[in-house]
């Protein structure tokens, strides 16, 4: 990472810290729904729907995210954000609806996947039929079936574990949207300068991040992700998924989850070829 990039990130974190400490409006905002979807391939998607107010808004992540996958939409427009101290900071100059999505950081061990839901808010968990759920201390408020998927309304905190009971080779499931409610709030004077500063710092940081995206490998990718990328480079930038299974010596479901993660992060593309998938390196 260049010295300029380090400076930008340091400034961004400084302003984020100042905002959290000094600004009463840099706090948890109105959240209308939290939806957690376990894809049929074992990838976990988190969606937070709510509102943002004028100034700085902070949304606590109910599940630890893979920060590179965080996306923020305000009234369907992509907005810059800062991930800091397990919270997503969003700056707005208006009262708007907000939708935050990301891939959760899931631990895989001995064929069992798990993640920790750290919030006491009610949330909806969507489980496809090939996922065997193994919840621990989960308070279930309601449960029903829709489109062959299990919907659980629950409260945390809780560790949620599951097992992928069969190989997934179809499309991953996307969490549904929920209509938000807009709640206006005034902007106090002390926030004006901080609002401008963090907005500028956020934009500069995002532009710099895009220019230096190659450096994300060491920060956001684990050993399996790096091994897949190295194998693709060895084979000229593309390879069939079946070849990756054999060369890496890992379970098919494990490799598939990591390939889908890399696709979401923009490192690879996946093309269906007969009964197999061709994985192509994009960068």
C-alpha positions, 0 to 999 in steps of 0.5 A, spaced: 500 500 500 502 506 497 504 512 503 498 516 499 493 511 500 495 510 507 494 517 509 487 517 505 485 511 510 488 514 516 484 521 515 478 517 513 478 513 520 480 519 524 474 523 521 470 517 522 472 516 529 471 524 531 464 523 528 462 517 532 465 521 538 462 528 537 456 527 533 449 525 536 447 523 529 452 519 528 448 513 531 444 507 529 439 509 524 432 507 523 432 499 521 426 497 518 428 490 516 434 485 517 434 479 512 439 474 512 439 469 506 443 462 506 445 461 499 444 454 496 452 454 495 453 456 503 454 463 501 451 468 506 448 474 504 446 480 509 441 485 507 439 491 512 433 496 510 432 502 513 433 510 512 438 515 513 438 522 515 441 529 514 448 528 516 452 522 518 449 515 519 451 509 522 449 502 521 451 496 526 453 490 522 449 484 525 453 479 522 461 480 521 461 482 513 467 481 508 468 489 507 470 488 500 463 486 498 459 492 502 454 495 497 450 501 499 444 504 495 440 510 497 433 511 494 436 506 489 443 510 487 450 507 489 453 511 495 460 511 498 460 508 505 466 507 510 466 501 514 469 502 521 469 498 528 463 493 525 459 499 523 457 502 516 458 510 516 453 513 511 453 520 509 447 524 506 444 531 505 437 528 505 432 524 508 432 517 504 431 510 504 437 506 505 439 499 503 445 495 505 448 489 502 454 484 503 457 477 504 457 475 511 464 472 514 462 465 515 467 460 518 468 453 515 470 447 519 470 440 518 464 441 513 460 445 518 459 453 516 457 458 522 456 465 523 455 469 529 448 474 529 450 479 534 444 483 534 438 483 539 434 486 533 429 481 530 431 478 523 429 474 518 433 468 516 431 464 509 434 457 508 434 453 502 432 446 502 439 443 501 441 447 507 441 443 514 440 448 519 444 447 526 442 454 530 445 455 537 440 458 542 436 461 537 430 465 539 425 463 534 419 468 533 415 465 527 416 460 521 413 458 515 415 456 508 415 459 501 417 457 495 420 451 498 424 455 502 424 456 510 423 463 513 425 464 520 423 470 524 428 470 530 432 474 535 439 474 537 444 474 539 446 467 537 451 463 533 448 460 527 451 453 524 449 449 518 451 444 513 450 444 505 447 437 504 448 437 497 452 440 491 449 447 489 450 448 481 445 453 480 444 460 481 445 463 488 439 466 492 438 473 493 435 476 499 428 480 498 427 487 499 423 490 504 419 497 503 423 502 508 420 508 512 423 515 512 423 518 518 426 526 517 431 529 522 435 535 523 442 537 522 445 540 528 451 545 526 457 542 529 456 536 524 456 541 518 464 541 517 465 534 519 459 532 514 463 535 508 470 532 511 468 525 511 464 525 505 470 528 501 475 523 505 470 517 503 470 519 496 477 520 495 478 513 499 473 509 494 477 512 488 484 510 491 481 503 493 479 502 486 485 504 483 489 499 488 484 494 487 490 489 486 492 490 493 485 487 496 488 480 495 492 480 501 487 484 505 480 480 503 482 473 500 483 467 504 488 462 503 483 458 498 481 464 495 489 465 493 490 458 491 484 459 486 487 465 483 494 462 482 491 456 479 487 460 474 493 464 472 497 458 471 492 455 466 492 462 462 487 465 466 481 460 466 480 453 467 474 448 468 471 448 475 472 440 475 480 441 474 480 446 480 477 441 485 482 436 482 488 440 483 486 443 489 484 437 493 478 440 496 471 438 497 467 441 491 462 445 495 468 448 498 471 450 492 464 452 489 463 457 495 470 460 494 469 461 487 462 464 488 465 469 493 470 471 488 465 472 483 461 477 487 468 481 489 469 481 481 475 477 481 472 472 476 466 470 472 463 464 471 460 461 465 456 454 464 459 449 459 455 443 459 455 440 466 461 444 468 463 451 469 468 455 466 472 460 471 475 466 468 480 470 472 478 478 471 484 481 474 
